[in-house]
Amino acid sequence: MSSTHSALQHHFDTLDQQREASTFGMWCFLVTEIMFFGGLFTAYVVYRLRYQAAFEAASNSLLTWAGAVNTAVLICSSLTMALAIRSAQLDRRKAIVWFLLVTMLLGATFLGIKAFEYTTEFREHHYPGPSFHFDAPPADPNPHHAEMFFAIYFCMTGLHAAHMLIGLGLLSSLLAPAWKGRYTPEWHNPLECIGLYWHFVDIVWIFLLPLLYLFGAHGTK
């Protein structure tokens, strides 16, 4: 590629080199994110093995339909993000902007549904703290064991929601350059890197859905 392209930074020789460095940096960052969420997943598994009945009962109290709808929303958002990148490869400026806007709309929809879930859980006092209340199952009458589930639930889903907010901010930063035609078949690496981040956040939710919403489905309510 031409070394005179306007997107080429002074410390790189070519756009290919710049693209490889940017993509590698994003993958390194995502590895740290995997380790970060991995600790939370490990904590969940350890406590679920110890307090299986309480975790199943607490899982049954969640709004499974909301988790399922949010999963579909995020899968669709990954599709539209991929279409935005494909539009850049085909030099379709307006399509890039529209697909980015749809991706952001889907992300906002996810957060809206999650806010509804949180409102329901707070209304039922299913949040850790002095006001926590939960009808513990006979197999595990200690309510603090169910409280541990909700502590992990709010921690994991809250951090995921924070990553979604960051993702929305990153997507919004792409709109103006996309509208100005900055992303072309020759150079659209910012779209690719932020797309990797967005897909990672979506994949994390794919793991959260069965852990938090589905593994207790066979238990009694």
mmCIF file of the C-alpha atoms, coordinates in Angstrom:
data_MODEL
# 
_entry.id   MODEL 
# 
loop_
_atom_site.group_PDB 
_atom_site.id 
_atom_site.type_symbol 
_atom_site.label_atom_id 
_atom_site.label_alt_id 
_atom_site.label_comp_id 
_atom_site.label_asym_id 
_atom_site.label_entity_id 
_atom_site.label_seq_id 
_atom_site.pdbx_PDB_ins_code 
_atom_site.Cartn_x 
_atom_site.Cartn_y 
_atom_site.Cartn_z 
_atom_site.occupancy 
_atom_site.B_iso_or_equiv 
_atom_site.pdbx_formal_charge 
_atom_site.auth_seq_id 
_atom_site.auth_comp_id 
_atom_site.auth_asym_id 
_atom_site.auth_atom_id 
_atom_site.pdbx_PDB_model_num 
ATOM 1   C CA . MET A 1 1   ? 0.000   0.000   0.000  1.00 0.00 ? 1   MET A CA 1 
ATOM 2   C CA . SER A 1 2   ? 1.049   3.586   -0.560 1.00 0.00 ? 2   SER A CA 1 
ATOM 3   C CA . SER A 1 3   ? 3.181   5.083   2.179  1.00 0.00 ? 3   SER A CA 1 
ATOM 4   C CA . THR A 1 4   ? 1.606   8.519   1.536  1.00 0.00 ? 4   THR A CA 1 
ATOM 5   C CA . HIS A 1 5   ? -1.912  7.613   2.638  1.00 0.00 ? 5   HIS A CA 1 
ATOM 6   C CA . SER A 1 6   ? -3.414  10.219  4.996  1.00 0.00 ? 6   SER A CA 1 
ATOM 7   C CA . ALA A 1 7   ? -4.153  7.569   7.658  1.00 0.00 ? 7   ALA A CA 1 
ATOM 8   C CA . LEU A 1 8   ? -0.535  6.426   7.861  1.00 0.00 ? 8   LEU A CA 1 
ATOM 9   C CA . GLN A 1 9   ? 1.120   7.414   11.145 1.00 0.00 ? 9   GLN A CA 1 
ATOM 10  C CA . HIS A 1 10  ? 4.700   8.659   11.049 1.00 0.00 ? 10  HIS A CA 1 
ATOM 11  C CA . HIS A 1 11  ? 6.132   5.729   13.031 1.00 0.00 ? 11  HIS A CA 1 
ATOM 12  C CA . PHE A 1 12  ? 4.939   3.111   10.512 1.00 0.00 ? 12  PHE A CA 1 
ATOM 13  C CA . ASP A 1 13  ? 6.387   2.381   7.101  1.00 0.00 ? 13  ASP A CA 1 
ATOM 14  C CA . THR A 1 14  ? 3.216   1.125   5.443  1.00 0.00 ? 14  THR A CA 1 
ATOM 15  C CA . LEU A 1 15  ? -0.517  0.866   6.090  1.00 0.00 ? 15  LEU A CA 1 
ATOM 16  C CA . ASP A 1 16  ? -0.184  -2.921  6.231  1.00 0.00 ? 16  ASP A CA 1 
ATOM 17  C CA . GLN A 1 17  ? 2.328   -2.616  9.043  1.00 0.00 ? 17  GLN A CA 1 
ATOM 18  C CA . GLN A 1 18  ? 0.112   -0.129  10.870 1.00 0.00 ? 18  GLN A CA 1 
ATOM 19  C CA . ARG A 1 19  ? -2.915  -2.372  10.475 1.00 0.00 ? 19  ARG A CA 1 
ATOM 20  C CA . GLU A 1 20  ? -1.070  -5.449  11.765 1.00 0.00 ? 20  GLU A CA 1 
ATOM 21  C CA . ALA A 1 21  ? 0.237   -3.531  14.782 1.00 0.00 ? 21  ALA A CA 1 
ATOM 22  C CA . SER A 1 22  ? -3.202  -2.122  15.629 1.00 0.00 ? 22  SER A CA 1 
ATOM 23  C CA . THR A 1 23  ? -4.921  -5.477  15.290 1.00 0.00 ? 23  THR A CA 1 
ATOM 24  C CA . PHE A 1 24  ? -2.247  -7.229  17.352 1.00 0.00 ? 24  PHE A CA 1 
ATOM 25  C CA . GLY A 1 25  ? -2.611  -4.587  20.067 1.00 0.00 ? 25  GLY A CA 1 
ATOM 26  C CA . MET A 1 26  ? -6.379  -5.133  20.182 1.00 0.00 ? 26  MET A CA 1 
ATOM 27  C CA . TRP A 1 27  ? -5.920  -8.895  20.475 1.00 0.00 ? 27  TRP A CA 1 
ATOM 28  C CA . CYS A 1 28  ? -3.455  -8.386  23.339 1.00 0.00 ? 28  CYS A CA 1 
ATOM 29  C CA . PHE A 1 29  ? -6.007  -6.210  25.085 1.00 0.00 ? 29  PHE A CA 1 
ATOM 30  C CA . LEU A 1 30  ? -8.735  -8.798  24.591 1.00 0.00 ? 30  LEU A CA 1 
ATOM 31  C CA . VAL A 1 31  ? -6.502  -11.462 26.142 1.00 0.00 ? 31  VAL A CA 1 
ATOM 32  C CA . THR A 1 32  ? -6.324  -9.358  29.316 1.00 0.00 ? 32  THR A CA 1 
ATOM 33  C CA . GLU A 1 33  ? -10.113 -9.049  29.212 1.00 0.00 ? 33  GLU A CA 1 
ATOM 34  C CA . ILE A 1 34  ? -10.435 -12.826 28.952 1.00 0.00 ? 34  ILE A CA 1 
ATOM 35  C CA . MET A 1 35  ? -8.286  -13.211 32.074 1.00 0.00 ? 35  MET A CA 1 
ATOM 36  C CA . PHE A 1 36  ? -10.363 -10.535 33.826 1.00 0.00 ? 36  PHE A CA 1 
ATOM 37  C CA . PHE A 1 37  ? -13.696 -12.218 33.133 1.00 0.00 ? 37  PHE A CA 1 
ATOM 38  C CA . GLY A 1 38  ? -12.100 -15.638 33.641 1.00 0.00 ? 38  GLY A CA 1 
ATOM 39  C CA . GLY A 1 39  ? -11.629 -14.896 37.334 1.00 0.00 ? 39  GLY A CA 1 
ATOM 40  C CA . LEU A 1 40  ? -15.322 -14.103 37.680 1.00 0.00 ? 40  LEU A CA 1 
ATOM 41  C CA . PHE A 1 41  ? -16.313 -17.264 35.829 1.00 0.00 ? 41  PHE A CA 1 
ATOM 42  C CA . THR A 1 42  ? -14.043 -19.275 38.134 1.00 0.00 ? 42  THR A CA 1 
ATOM 43  C CA . ALA A 1 43  ? -15.658 -17.725 41.226 1.00 0.00 ? 43  ALA A CA 1 
ATOM 44  C CA . TYR A 1 44  ? -19.081 -18.600 39.862 1.00 0.00 ? 44  TYR A CA 1 
ATOM 45  C CA . VAL A 1 45  ? -18.149 -22.235 39.246 1.00 0.00 ? 45  VAL A CA 1 
ATOM 46  C CA . VAL A 1 46  ? -16.585 -22.647 42.706 1.00 0.00 ? 46  VAL A CA 1 
ATOM 47  C CA . TYR A 1 47  ? -19.578 -21.269 44.587 1.00 0.00 ? 47  TYR A CA 1 
ATOM 48  C CA . ARG A 1 48  ? -22.112 -22.990 42.401 1.00 0.00 ? 48  ARG A CA 1 
ATOM 49  C CA . LEU A 1 49  ? -20.515 -26.346 43.188 1.00 0.00 ? 49  LEU A CA 1 
ATOM 50  C CA . ARG A 1 50  ? -20.722 -25.527 46.895 1.00 0.00 ? 50  ARG A CA 1 
ATOM 51  C CA . TYR A 1 51  ? -24.273 -24.106 46.927 1.00 0.00 ? 51  TYR A CA 1 
ATOM 52  C CA . GLN A 1 52  ? -25.946 -25.864 44.028 1.00 0.00 ? 52  GLN A CA 1 
ATOM 53  C CA . ALA A 1 53  ? -29.525 -25.797 45.328 1.00 0.00 ? 53  ALA A CA 1 
ATOM 54  C CA . ALA A 1 54  ? -29.385 -22.122 46.279 1.00 0.00 ? 54  ALA A CA 1 
ATOM 55  C CA . PHE A 1 55  ? -27.817 -21.163 42.938 1.00 0.00 ? 55  PHE A CA 1 
ATOM 56  C CA . GLU A 1 56  ? -30.471 -23.108 41.012 1.00 0.00 ? 56  GLU A CA 1 
ATOM 57  C CA . ALA A 1 57  ? -33.289 -21.437 42.921 1.00 0.00 ? 57  ALA A CA 1 
ATOM 58  C CA . ALA A 1 58  ? -31.754 -17.985 42.451 1.00 0.00 ? 58  ALA A CA 1 
ATOM 59  C CA . SER A 1 59  ? -31.209 -18.651 38.752 1.00 0.00 ? 59  SER A CA 1 
ATOM 60  C CA . ASN A 1 60  ? -34.868 -19.630 38.389 1.00 0.00 ? 60  ASN A CA 1 
ATOM 61  C CA . SER A 1 61  ? -35.906 -16.247 39.778 1.00 0.00 ? 61  SER A CA 1 
ATOM 62  C CA . LEU A 1 62  ? -34.238 -14.363 36.910 1.00 0.00 ? 62  LEU A CA 1 
ATOM 63  C CA . LEU A 1 63  ? -36.191 -13.204 33.862 1.00 0.00 ? 63  LEU A CA 1 
ATOM 64  C CA . THR A 1 64  ? -35.116 -15.889 31.405 1.00 0.00 ? 64  THR A CA 1 
ATOM 65  C CA . TRP A 1 65  ? -37.049 -14.296 28.546 1.00 0.00 ? 65  TRP A CA 1 
ATOM 66  C CA . ALA A 1 66  ? -35.066 -11.081 29.019 1.00 0.00 ? 66  ALA A CA 1 
ATOM 67  C CA . GLY A 1 67  ? -31.779 -12.957 28.831 1.00 0.00 ? 67  GLY A CA 1 
ATOM 68  C CA . ALA A 1 68  ? -32.927 -14.769 25.684 1.00 0.00 ? 68  ALA A CA 1 
ATOM 69  C CA . VAL A 1 69  ? -34.107 -11.572 23.978 1.00 0.00 ? 69  VAL A CA 1 
ATOM 70  C CA . ASN A 1 70  ? -30.859 -9.818  24.857 1.00 0.00 ? 70  ASN A CA 1 
ATOM 71  C CA . THR A 1 71  ? -28.919 -12.705 23.348 1.00 0.00 ? 71  THR A CA 1 
ATOM 72  C CA . ALA A 1 72  ? -30.791 -12.309 20.066 1.00 0.00 ? 72  ALA A CA 1 
ATOM 73  C CA . VAL A 1 73  ? -30.222 -8.538  20.196 1.00 0.00 ? 73  VAL A CA 1 
ATOM 74  C CA . LEU A 1 74  ? -26.466 -8.939  20.617 1.00 0.00 ? 74  LEU A CA 1 
ATOM 75  C CA . ILE A 1 75  ? -26.199 -11.560 17.880 1.00 0.00 ? 75  ILE A CA 1 
ATOM 76  C CA . CYS A 1 76  ? -27.952 -9.144  15.527 1.00 0.00 ? 76  CYS A CA 1 
ATOM 77  C CA . SER A 1 77  ? -25.613 -6.348  16.626 1.00 0.00 ? 77  SER A CA 1 
ATOM 78  C CA . SER A 1 78  ? -22.587 -8.497  15.777 1.00 0.00 ? 78  SER A CA 1 
ATOM 79  C CA . LEU A 1 79  ? -24.083 -9.033  12.327 1.00 0.00 ? 79  LEU A CA 1 
ATOM 80  C CA . THR A 1 80  ? -24.620 -5.318  11.725 1.00 0.00 ? 80  THR A CA 1 
ATOM 81  C CA . MET A 1 81  ? -21.090 -4.570  12.966 1.00 0.00 ? 81  MET A CA 1 
ATOM 82  C CA . ALA A 1 82  ? -19.708 -7.078  10.484 1.00 0.00 ? 82  ALA A CA 1 
ATOM 83  C CA . LEU A 1 83  ? -21.842 -5.504  7.744  1.00 0.00 ? 83  LEU A CA 1 
ATOM 84  C CA . ALA A 1 84  ? -20.411 -2.087  8.592  1.00 0.00 ? 84  ALA A CA 1 
ATOM 85  C CA . ILE A 1 85  ? -16.898 -3.445  8.042  1.00 0.00 ? 85  ILE A CA 1 
ATOM 86  C CA . ARG A 1 86  ? -18.001 -5.133  4.828  1.00 0.00 ? 86  ARG A CA 1 
ATOM 87  C CA . SER A 1 87  ? -19.485 -1.845  3.645  1.00 0.00 ? 87  SER A CA 1 
ATOM 88  C CA . ALA A 1 88  ? -16.110 -0.178  4.176  1.00 0.00 ? 88  ALA A CA 1 
ATOM 89  C CA . GLN A 1 89  ? -14.455 -2.895  2.104  1.00 0.00 ? 89  GLN A CA 1 
ATOM 90  C CA . LEU A 1 90  ? -16.964 -2.143  -0.663 1.00 0.00 ? 90  LEU A CA 1 
ATOM 91  C CA . ASP A 1 91  ? -16.509 1.645   -0.271 1.00 0.00 ? 91  ASP A CA 1 
ATOM 92  C CA . ARG A 1 92  ? -20.146 2.272   0.693  1.00 0.00 ? 92  ARG A CA 1 
ATOM 93  C CA . ARG A 1 93  ? -19.895 5.306   2.945  1.00 0.00 ? 93  ARG A CA 1 
ATOM 94  C CA . LYS A 1 94  ? -23.574 5.731   3.799  1.00 0.00 ? 94  LYS A CA 1 
ATOM 95  C CA . ALA A 1 95  ? -24.005 2.020   4.506  1.00 0.00 ? 95  ALA A CA 1 
ATOM 96  C CA . ILE A 1 96  ? -21.159 2.155   7.038  1.00 0.00 ? 96  ILE A CA 1 
ATOM 97  C CA . VAL A 1 97  ? -22.924 4.920   8.941  1.00 0.00 ? 97  VAL A CA 1 
ATOM 98  C CA . TRP A 1 98  ? -26.297 3.207   8.863  1.00 0.00 ? 98  TRP A CA 1 
ATOM 99  C CA . PHE A 1 99  ? -24.954 -0.135  10.041 1.00 0.00 ? 99  PHE A CA 1 
ATOM 100 C CA . LEU A 1 100 ? -23.038 1.590   12.848 1.00 0.00 ? 100 LEU A CA 1 
ATOM 101 C CA . LEU A 1 101 ? -26.216 3.384   13.922 1.00 0.00 ? 101 LEU A CA 1 
ATOM 102 C CA . VAL A 1 102 ? -28.201 0.137   13.905 1.00 0.00 ? 102 VAL A CA 1 
ATOM 103 C CA . THR A 1 103 ? -25.462 -1.542  15.941 1.00 0.00 ? 103 THR A CA 1 
ATOM 104 C CA . MET A 1 104 ? -25.636 1.265   18.485 1.00 0.00 ? 104 MET A CA 1 
ATOM 105 C CA . LEU A 1 105 ? -29.425 1.046   18.590 1.00 0.00 ? 105 LEU A CA 1 
ATOM 106 C CA . LEU A 1 106 ? -29.231 -2.676  19.303 1.00 0.00 ? 106 LEU A CA 1 
ATOM 107 C CA . GLY A 1 107 ? -26.633 -2.066  22.006 1.00 0.00 ? 107 GLY A CA 1 
ATOM 108 C CA . ALA A 1 108 ? -28.881 0.546   23.617 1.00 0.00 ? 108 ALA A CA 1 
ATOM 109 C CA . THR A 1 109 ? -31.792 -1.915  23.421 1.00 0.00 ? 109 THR A CA 1 
ATOM 110 C CA . PHE A 1 110 ? -29.716 -4.477  25.283 1.00 0.00 ? 110 PHE A CA 1 
ATOM 111 C CA . LEU A 1 111 ? -28.945 -1.980  28.047 1.00 0.00 ? 111 LEU A CA 1 
ATOM 112 C CA . GLY A 1 112 ? -32.612 -0.964  28.256 1.00 0.00 ? 112 GLY A CA 1 
ATOM 113 C CA . ILE A 1 113 ? -33.713 -4.560  28.777 1.00 0.00 ? 113 ILE A CA 1 
ATOM 114 C CA . LYS A 1 114 ? -30.963 -5.058  31.348 1.00 0.00 ? 114 LYS A CA 1 
ATOM 115 C CA . ALA A 1 115 ? -32.109 -1.917  33.175 1.00 0.00 ? 115 ALA A CA 1 
ATOM 116 C CA . PHE A 1 116 ? -35.632 -3.377  33.277 1.00 0.00 ? 116 PHE A CA 1 
ATOM 117 C CA . GLU A 1 117 ? -34.223 -6.581  34.769 1.00 0.00 ? 117 GLU A CA 1 
ATOM 118 C CA . TYR A 1 118 ? -32.294 -4.674  37.400 1.00 0.00 ? 118 TYR A CA 1 
ATOM 119 C CA . THR A 1 119 ? -35.402 -2.676  38.305 1.00 0.00 ? 119 THR A CA 1 
ATOM 120 C CA . THR A 1 120 ? -37.366 -5.892  38.792 1.00 0.00 ? 120 THR A CA 1 
ATOM 121 C CA . GLU A 1 121 ? -34.642 -7.472  40.922 1.00 0.00 ? 121 GLU A CA 1 
ATOM 122 C CA . PHE A 1 122 ? -34.259 -4.379  43.091 1.00 0.00 ? 122 PHE A CA 1 
ATOM 123 C CA . ARG A 1 123 ? -38.017 -4.207  43.584 1.00 0.00 ? 123 ARG A CA 1 
ATOM 124 C CA . GLU A 1 124 ? -37.940 -7.806  44.832 1.00 0.00 ? 124 GLU A CA 1 
ATOM 125 C CA . HIS A 1 125 ? -34.908 -7.065  47.079 1.00 0.00 ? 125 HIS A CA 1 
ATOM 126 C CA . HIS A 1 126 ? -32.727 -9.551  45.223 1.00 0.00 ? 126 HIS A CA 1 
ATOM 127 C CA . TYR A 1 127 ? -29.626 -7.386  45.561 1.00 0.00 ? 127 TYR A CA 1 
ATOM 128 C CA . PRO A 1 128 ? -26.849 -8.095  48.087 1.00 0.00 ? 128 PRO A CA 1 
ATOM 129 C CA . GLY A 1 129 ? -26.901 -6.049  51.244 1.00 0.00 ? 129 GLY A CA 1 
ATOM 130 C CA . PRO A 1 130 ? -28.944 -5.442  54.409 1.00 0.00 ? 130 PRO A CA 1 
ATOM 131 C CA . SER A 1 131 ? -32.203 -5.363  52.430 1.00 0.00 ? 131 SER A CA 1 
ATOM 132 C CA . PHE A 1 132 ? -31.612 -8.649  50.653 1.00 0.00 ? 132 PHE A CA 1 
ATOM 133 C CA . HIS A 1 133 ? -34.590 -11.018 50.723 1.00 0.00 ? 133 HIS A CA 1 
ATOM 134 C CA . PHE A 1 134 ? -35.014 -14.347 49.007 1.00 0.00 ? 134 PHE A CA 1 
ATOM 135 C CA . ASP A 1 135 ? -37.187 -17.374 49.691 1.00 0.00 ? 135 ASP A CA 1 
ATOM 136 C CA . ALA A 1 136 ? -34.458 -19.959 50.083 1.00 0.00 ? 136 ALA A CA 1 
ATOM 137 C CA . PRO A 1 137 ? -35.195 -23.503 48.854 1.00 0.00 ? 137 PRO A CA 1 
ATOM 138 C CA . PRO A 1 138 ? -35.700 -26.275 51.450 1.00 0.00 ? 138 PRO A CA 1 
ATOM 139 C CA . ALA A 1 139 ? -32.581 -28.015 50.144 1.00 0.00 ? 139 ALA A CA 1 
ATOM 140 C CA . ASP A 1 140 ? -30.484 -25.005 51.169 1.00 0.00 ? 140 ASP A CA 1 
ATOM 141 C CA . PRO A 1 141 ? -32.347 -22.774 53.631 1.00 0.00 ? 141 PRO A CA 1 
ATOM 142 C CA . ASN A 1 142 ? -29.431 -20.365 54.155 1.00 0.00 ? 142 ASN A CA 1 
ATOM 143 C CA . PRO A 1 143 ? -30.407 -17.180 52.220 1.00 0.00 ? 143 PRO A CA 1 
ATOM 144 C CA . HIS A 1 144 ? -26.804 -15.965 52.156 1.00 0.00 ? 144 HIS A CA 1 
ATOM 145 C CA . HIS A 1 145 ? -25.961 -18.718 49.706 1.00 0.00 ? 145 HIS A CA 1 
ATOM 146 C CA . ALA A 1 146 ? -28.504 -17.322 47.252 1.00 0.00 ? 146 ALA A CA 1 
ATOM 147 C CA . GLU A 1 147 ? -27.163 -13.858 48.058 1.00 0.00 ? 147 GLU A CA 1 
ATOM 148 C CA . MET A 1 148 ? -23.774 -15.027 46.812 1.00 0.00 ? 148 MET A CA 1 
ATOM 149 C CA . PHE A 1 149 ? -25.374 -15.898 43.474 1.00 0.00 ? 149 PHE A CA 1 
ATOM 150 C CA . PHE A 1 150 ? -26.837 -12.421 43.125 1.00 0.00 ? 150 PHE A CA 1 
ATOM 151 C CA . ALA A 1 151 ? -23.551 -10.822 44.143 1.00 0.00 ? 151 ALA A CA 1 
ATOM 152 C CA . ILE A 1 152 ? -21.804 -12.655 41.305 1.00 0.00 ? 152 ILE A CA 1 
ATOM 153 C CA . TYR A 1 153 ? -24.733 -11.994 38.967 1.00 0.00 ? 153 TYR A CA 1 
ATOM 154 C CA . PHE A 1 154 ? -24.679 -8.229  39.495 1.00 0.00 ? 154 PHE A CA 1 
ATOM 155 C CA . CYS A 1 155 ? -20.905 -8.139  39.300 1.00 0.00 ? 155 CYS A CA 1 
ATOM 156 C CA . MET A 1 156 ? -20.696 -10.071 36.037 1.00 0.00 ? 156 MET A CA 1 
ATOM 157 C CA . THR A 1 157 ? -23.651 -8.471  34.274 1.00 0.00 ? 157 THR A CA 1 
ATOM 158 C CA . GLY A 1 158 ? -22.765 -5.016  35.603 1.00 0.00 ? 158 GLY A CA 1 
ATOM 159 C CA . LEU A 1 159 ? -19.229 -5.250  34.267 1.00 0.00 ? 159 LEU A CA 1 
ATOM 160 C CA . HIS A 1 160 ? -20.579 -6.565  30.987 1.00 0.00 ? 160 HIS A CA 1 
ATOM 161 C CA . ALA A 1 161 ? -22.972 -3.606  30.791 1.00 0.00 ? 161 ALA A CA 1 
ATOM 162 C CA . ALA A 1 162 ? -20.056 -1.249  31.473 1.00 0.00 ? 162 ALA A CA 1 
ATOM 163 C CA . HIS A 1 163 ? -18.202 -2.805  28.551 1.00 0.00 ? 163 HIS A CA 1 
ATOM 164 C CA . MET A 1 164 ? -21.304 -2.289  26.424 1.00 0.00 ? 164 MET A CA 1 
ATOM 165 C CA . LEU A 1 165 ? -21.353 1.403   27.344 1.00 0.00 ? 165 LEU A CA 1 
ATOM 166 C CA . ILE A 1 166 ? -17.693 1.703   26.405 1.00 0.00 ? 166 ILE A CA 1 
ATOM 167 C CA . GLY A 1 167 ? -18.453 -0.056  23.136 1.00 0.00 ? 167 GLY A CA 1 
ATOM 168 C CA . LEU A 1 168 ? -21.237 2.405   22.366 1.00 0.00 ? 168 LEU A CA 1 
ATOM 169 C CA . GLY A 1 169 ? -18.835 5.260   22.988 1.00 0.00 ? 169 GLY A CA 1 
ATOM 170 C CA . LEU A 1 170 ? -16.275 3.705   20.647 1.00 0.00 ? 170 LEU A CA 1 
ATOM 171 C CA . LEU A 1 171 ? -18.897 3.164   17.964 1.00 0.00 ? 171 LEU A CA 1 
ATOM 172 C CA . SER A 1 172 ? -20.035 6.773   18.229 1.00 0.00 ? 172 SER A CA 1 
ATOM 173 C CA . SER A 1 173 ? -16.442 7.891   17.610 1.00 0.00 ? 173 SER A CA 1 
ATOM 174 C CA . LEU A 1 174 ? -16.559 6.097   14.247 1.00 0.00 ? 174 LEU A CA 1 
ATOM 175 C CA . LEU A 1 175 ? -19.622 7.905   12.914 1.00 0.00 ? 175 LEU A CA 1 
ATOM 176 C CA . ALA A 1 176 ? -18.103 11.253  11.939 1.00 0.00 ? 176 ALA A CA 1 
ATOM 177 C CA . PRO A 1 177 ? -15.039 9.771   10.175 1.00 0.00 ? 177 PRO A CA 1 
ATOM 178 C CA . ALA A 1 178 ? -17.288 7.266   8.410  1.00 0.00 ? 178 ALA A CA 1 
ATOM 179 C CA . TRP A 1 179 ? -19.608 10.040  7.209  1.00 0.00 ? 179 TRP A CA 1 
ATOM 180 C CA . LYS A 1 180 ? -16.609 12.019  5.928  1.00 0.00 ? 180 LYS A CA 1 
ATOM 181 C CA . GLY A 1 181 ? -15.452 9.017   3.895  1.00 0.00 ? 181 GLY A CA 1 
ATOM 182 C CA . ARG A 1 182 ? -12.316 8.322   5.907  1.00 0.00 ? 182 ARG A CA 1 
ATOM 183 C CA . TYR A 1 183 ? -12.854 4.552   5.863  1.00 0.00 ? 183 TYR A CA 1 
ATOM 184 C CA . THR A 1 184 ? -12.109 3.057   2.469  1.00 0.00 ? 184 THR A CA 1 
ATOM 185 C CA . PRO A 1 185 ? -11.304 -0.386  1.070  1.00 0.00 ? 185 PRO A CA 1 
ATOM 186 C CA . GLU A 1 186 ? -7.651  0.572   1.495  1.00 0.00 ? 186 GLU A CA 1 
ATOM 187 C CA . TRP A 1 187 ? -7.965  1.686   5.141  1.00 0.00 ? 187 TRP A CA 1 
ATOM 188 C CA . HIS A 1 188 ? -10.684 0.828   7.662  1.00 0.00 ? 188 HIS A CA 1 
ATOM 189 C CA . ASN A 1 189 ? -8.665  -0.632  10.523 1.00 0.00 ? 189 ASN A CA 1 
ATOM 190 C CA . PRO A 1 190 ? -10.451 1.375   13.275 1.00 0.00 ? 190 PRO A CA 1 
ATOM 191 C CA . LEU A 1 191 ? -13.685 -0.342  12.257 1.00 0.00 ? 191 LEU A CA 1 
ATOM 192 C CA . GLU A 1 192 ? -12.009 -3.743  12.422 1.00 0.00 ? 192 GLU A CA 1 
ATOM 193 C CA . CYS A 1 193 ? -10.432 -3.162  15.840 1.00 0.00 ? 193 CYS A CA 1 
ATOM 194 C CA . ILE A 1 194 ? -13.568 -1.782  17.461 1.00 0.00 ? 194 ILE A CA 1 
ATOM 195 C CA . GLY A 1 195 ? -15.497 -4.575  15.751 1.00 0.00 ? 195 GLY A CA 1 
ATOM 196 C CA . LEU A 1 196 ? -13.248 -7.108  17.499 1.00 0.00 ? 196 LEU A CA 1 
ATOM 197 C CA . TYR A 1 197 ? -14.024 -5.464  20.835 1.00 0.00 ? 197 TYR A CA 1 
ATOM 198 C CA . TRP A 1 198 ? -17.749 -5.486  20.120 1.00 0.00 ? 198 TRP A CA 1 
ATOM 199 C CA . HIS A 1 199 ? -17.727 -9.148  19.116 1.00 0.00 ? 199 HIS A CA 1 
ATOM 200 C CA . PHE A 1 200 ? -15.795 -10.017 22.276 1.00 0.00 ? 200 PHE A CA 1 
ATOM 201 C CA . VAL A 1 201 ? -18.408 -8.325  24.477 1.00 0.00 ? 201 VAL A CA 1 
ATOM 202 C CA . ASP A 1 202 ? -21.125 -10.232 22.628 1.00 0.00 ? 202 ASP A CA 1 
ATOM 203 C CA . ILE A 1 203 ? -19.309 -13.543 23.118 1.00 0.00 ? 203 ILE A CA 1 
ATOM 204 C CA . VAL A 1 204 ? -18.974 -12.909 26.857 1.00 0.00 ? 204 VAL A CA 1 
ATOM 205 C CA . TRP A 1 205 ? -22.753 -12.623 27.037 1.00 0.00 ? 205 TRP A CA 1 
ATOM 206 C CA . ILE A 1 206 ? -23.140 -15.928 25.172 1.00 0.00 ? 206 ILE A CA 1 
ATOM 207 C CA . PHE A 1 207 ? -21.325 -17.538 28.122 1.00 0.00 ? 207 PHE A CA 1 
ATOM 208 C CA . LEU A 1 208 ? -23.239 -15.551 30.747 1.00 0.00 ? 208 LEU A CA 1 
ATOM 209 C CA . LEU A 1 209 ? -26.625 -16.664 29.428 1.00 0.00 ? 209 LEU A CA 1 
ATOM 210 C CA . PRO A 1 210 ? -26.314 -20.392 30.275 1.00 0.00 ? 210 PRO A CA 1 
ATOM 211 C CA . LEU A 1 211 ? -24.346 -19.806 33.482 1.00 0.00 ? 211 LEU A CA 1 
ATOM 212 C CA . LEU A 1 212 ? -26.764 -17.333 35.022 1.00 0.00 ? 212 LEU A CA 1 
ATOM 213 C CA . TYR A 1 213 ? -30.127 -18.002 33.366 1.00 0.00 ? 213 TYR A CA 1 
ATOM 214 C CA . LEU A 1 214 ? -30.260 -21.593 32.137 1.00 0.00 ? 214 LEU A CA 1 
ATOM 215 C CA . PHE A 1 215 ? -28.314 -23.860 34.493 1.00 0.00 ? 215 PHE A CA 1 
ATOM 216 C CA . GLY A 1 216 ? -31.045 -23.609 37.120 1.00 0.00 ? 216 GLY A CA 1 
ATOM 217 C CA . ALA A 1 217 ? -33.896 -24.203 34.703 1.00 0.00 ? 217 ALA A CA 1 
ATOM 218 C CA . HIS A 1 218 ? -34.321 -27.817 35.745 1.00 0.00 ? 218 HIS A CA 1 
ATOM 219 C CA . GLY A 1 219 ? -34.665 -26.897 39.413 1.00 0.00 ? 219 GLY A CA 1 
ATOM 220 C CA . THR A 1 220 ? -37.908 -26.290 41.234 1.00 0.00 ? 220 THR A CA 1 
ATOM 221 C CA . LYS A 1 221 ? -39.245 -22.783 41.728 1.00 0.00 ? 221 LYS A CA 1 
# 
